[in-house]
Every structure is written in C-alpha cells, then in structure tokens.
Amino acid sequence: RCGTLMSEDGSRTKRRRYSVERDVEVEVDGEVIYAFSLPLMMSSPVFRAMLQTDMQEGNAGRIVLSGKSPTEFREVLCHIEVFGGAFAPPVTDNNVEMLARWADEYQLDVLAQRCEEFLLSQKADDVGALEFASRYNFAKRVEQCITAISNDIMTHLSNMQLLAGNKELIRR
C-alpha cells in the first residue's frame, strides 16, 4: 500500500498539513510560545493525543498548559526540539528536578531517561535521592540508592523517616 496514508488500525487517515515553520501555538500561563508540532508529538503521547485527535487542541492548532511556567516549557522545548544532529542541552543539578517533573507529566520517555542517566552519575547514598528516584520511577537509580544506603545503613537510619509512608520502597 505504498503511497496510501493509513492509520495504525489500517484505516485511511486525513493528511495533516506539513510545515517547516513552527506550526503550533502553546499557551503557557497566558503566554503564547510557538513550537514545532512534530517533535512534540514524537516525544510525547500526551501531546500526540492532543494534536492528532479531534480534541480542541488538534482542531485549533493550540495547546493550553494552564498553571505551568513559560520559562520551564521553553527549557523543556529545547530538550525536545533537537534538529540536524544537534545535541540536547545537558541535564544538570539545576534543571533535573524540573525536567523529571515535566517528563513524568507529559510522558517524555527520552527526557526521563536522560534525567535518570544524569542522576546515576550523582551521589547515591542519600534518602532524598532515593525518594526522588522513586517518585519518578527511575528504577536503576532506585536500586543504586538502595545499594549505597544499605552499605552504610547506620548513618541513614535517622533519615528513614522520609520513607515511612512508602511501603513499596521499603520492601525492596
């Protein structure tokens, strides 16, 4: 069926417009930021659902992100809109928490993976690091923290109060 536009279920689909220009408006806390729809859709099933279905966002070409920071969205966008062999900006101590939060909420799996890879290079024998890794389902980081903490458990017993409400983590 070469040359036929088919959806994943095999039905014919309507051809969407193509553009090398920023083709979607993202309103973030009242501020409009222009973005490329393709990287948004390719990196996030949440954005893909908004733009490819008959939801209001897809019909209008405008996504509204209420209660979000325009500055944070611009930074996330820099990690998503990577073209021509360029590298995404680094994940750092200063942005990892914010990036992990956005990656979790919008299911940005590649960004989440980059956050976890960065964290794996950081100090692991800290209960706060374990809690953070658990919150964002960074399995390798959780295991790394558990191993590091258990190697020096006496030092960390006082910090275990943070884990008291997380029975699943304690079972590991």
C-alpha positions in Angstrom: 0.0 0.0 0.0 2.8 2.4 -0.8 1.7 6.0 -1.2 -1.5 5.5 0.9 -1.9 7.2 4.2 -3.0 4.6 6.7 -3.5 4.9 10.5 -2.2 2.3 12.9 -5.5 0.5 12.7 -5.3 0.3 8.9 -8.0 2.9 8.1 -7.4 5.8 5.7 -6.4 9.0 7.5 -6.7 12.6 6.7 -3.4 14.1 5.6 -2.3 16.7 8.0 -0.6 19.9 6.9 3.2 19.8 6.7 5.4 22.7 7.7 9.0 23.6 8.3 7.7 26.6 10.3 6.7 26.5 13.9 3.1 25.3 13.4 1.5 25.0 16.8 0.8 27.6 19.5 1.4 26.6 23.1 -0.2 28.9 25.6 1.7 28.6 28.8 0.2 30.6 31.7 -1.2 33.1 29.3 2.0 33.5 27.2 2.0 32.1 23.6 5.1 30.1 22.6 5.4 28.8 19.0 6.6 25.3 18.6 7.1 22.5 16.0 4.3 20.0 16.3 6.3 17.0 15.1 8.9 16.9 17.9 6.1 17.4 20.4 4.1 14.5 19.0 7.1 12.3 18.5 8.4 12.7 22.0 5.1 12.6 24.0 2.0 10.5 23.6 0.2 13.2 25.6 1.0 15.9 23.1 0.3 13.4 20.2 -3.2 12.7 21.5 -3.9 16.4 21.9 -2.8 17.2 18.3 -3.8 14.1 16.3 -7.3 13.5 17.6 -10.3 15.6 17.3 -9.6 17.2 20.6 -9.8 21.0 20.8 -6.0 21.4 20.6 -5.7 19.4 17.3 -8.5 21.3 15.7 -7.3 24.7 16.8 -3.5 24.1 16.5 -3.2 25.5 20.0 -2.3 23.7 23.3 -3.1 25.4 26.5 -0.9 24.5 29.5 -2.5 26.2 32.5 -0.6 26.7 35.7 2.8 25.9 34.0 5.8 28.1 33.8 6.7 29.6 30.4 10.4 29.6 31.3 10.2 25.9 32.2 8.3 25.0 29.0 10.9 26.8 26.9 13.7 24.8 28.5 11.8 21.5 28.0 11.2 22.5 24.4 15.0 22.9 23.9 15.4 19.3 25.0 12.6 18.2 22.6 13.3 20.3 19.5 16.7 18.9 18.6 17.4 19.1 14.8 20.2 18.4 12.3 22.3 16.3 14.5 22.5 18.8 17.3 22.7 17.6 20.9 20.1 18.4 23.5 21.2 20.7 26.3 22.7 18.9 29.3 20.7 17.7 32.2 22.2 19.4 35.3 21.8 19.7 39.1 19.9 23.0 38.3 17.3 21.5 35.9 17.0 17.8 36.7 14.1 18.1 39.1 12.1 20.4 36.7 12.8 18.2 33.7 11.9 15.0 35.5 8.6 16.6 36.6 7.7 17.6 33.0 8.9 14.2 31.6 6.7 12.4 34.1 3.6 14.5 33.5 3.9 14.5 29.7 5.4 11.0 29.3 8.6 12.3 27.7 10.4 9.0 28.0 13.6 10.0 26.3 13.9 13.1 28.5 13.1 10.9 31.6 15.9 8.5 30.6 18.3 11.4 30.2 17.4 12.6 33.7 18.0 9.1 35.2 21.3 8.8 33.4 22.4 12.1 34.8 21.3 11.0 38.3 23.2 7.7 38.0 26.4 9.8 37.9 25.5 11.6 41.2 26.0 10.7 44.8 23.5 7.9 45.7 23.8 7.3 49.4 21.1 9.8 50.2 17.5 9.1 51.3 16.3 12.2 49.5 17.8 10.9 46.3 16.1 7.6 46.8 12.7 9.3 47.3 13.2 11.4 44.2 14.1 8.4 42.1 11.1 6.5 43.4 8.7 9.4 42.7 9.7 9.5 39.1 10.1 5.7 38.6 13.8 5.8 37.9 14.3 2.1 38.6 18.1 2.0 38.0 18.6 5.0 40.3 16.3 3.5 43.0 18.5 0.3 43.0 21.7 2.4 43.0 20.4 4.4 46.0 19.2 1.3 47.9 22.6 -0.4 47.5 24.5 2.7 48.5 22.3 3.4 51.5 22.3 -0.2 52.7 26.1 -0.3 52.6 26.1 2.3 55.3 22.7 1.8 56.9 23.6 3.1 60.4 24.3 6.5 59.0 20.9 6.6 57.3 18.6 5.3 60.0 17.7 8.7 61.1 16.8 9.6 57.5 14.5 6.6 57.1 11.5 8.6 58.4 11.2 10.0 54.9 10.4 6.5 53.7 7.9 5.7 56.4 4.9 6.4 54.1 6.3 4.4 51.1 5.9 0.8 52.0 6.7 -0.4 48.4 10.1 1.2 48.6 10.9 -0.3 52.0 10.0 -3.8 50.7 12.8 -3.5 48.1 
